[in-house]
Amino acid sequence: MNYYERHLGDYARDTAHLSLLEHGVYTLLLDRYYVTEKPLPNDERELFRLVRATSKAEKDAVRQVLREFFVDGPDGWRH
């Protein structure tokens, strides 16, 4: 998929509480999810690598965004 709609008002309403780092993580995860049209992998190391998360703060942000905006299933994280 080369395009997905992002309604700015809805995004702002649902993500106003996120930190700058969490916004970046969420954007990278969404982009990966929609470009592959597949669930995100369940493996944390693979997820961290996909979004270039190396520090503890970055990894914590990935975990937080996944818990809040994605659903963990047997085939991976779905939005």
KAPE-V758662 format. One record per pair of residues at least 24 apart in sequence whose C-alpha atoms are under 6 Angstrom apart, sorted by sequence separation. I is the first residue (numbers start at 1). J is the second residue. D is the distance in whole Angstrom. If there is no record, write none. Layout:
i/j/d
I/J/D
I/J/D
This chain:
i/j/d
1/35/5
42/76/5
41/76/5
40/76/5
39/76/5
40/77/5
39/77/5
22/61/5
39/78/5
